[in-house]
Amino acid sequence: MPEKHLYEYAVIRVVPRVEREEFINVGLLLFCKRQKYLRMAFQVPAAKIRLLCPEFDIDQLETNLMSFTRISAGEPNSGPIAAFETAERFRWLTAVRSSSIQTSRPHPGFSTDLDQTFEKLYAELVL
């Protein structure tokens, strides 16, 4: 029987107007401490975002989300946060913030295949 791994995931949201608290899901983070697994993916639905805020800076959003991607991957030259251990990077990325990029609170689950679980959650929650 395949081993089940405890994981946590958080949905990445864009909040075009923070004061209105309306958001659009744009990405997903999935973390498993035991496997030292941290994966992130995103998509930017520009037309949907502009419905909530026509003047929203889509280019800056993409730049910021790429920073999230590099930090989650622990890429060298991506700043001091990217050098943290996997769990610390996940906690930093999912910390509560009042900015245009926010995350849901982390949710737990069990998986025998983390990549397959990521794909399923991404399709359900982001696409």
KADA-V276756 format. One record per helix or strand. SS is the DSSP state (@ for helix, = for strand). FROM is the first residue (numbers start at 1). TO is the last residue. If there is no record, write none. Layout:
((SS & FROM & TO) (SS & FROM & TO))
This chain:
((= & 5 & 14) (@ & 18 & 20) (= & 24 & 32) (= & 37 & 42) (@ & 46 & 52) (@ & 58 & 73) (@ & 81 & 83) (@ & 86 & 93) (= & 101 & 103) (= & 107 & 111) (@ & 114 & 125))
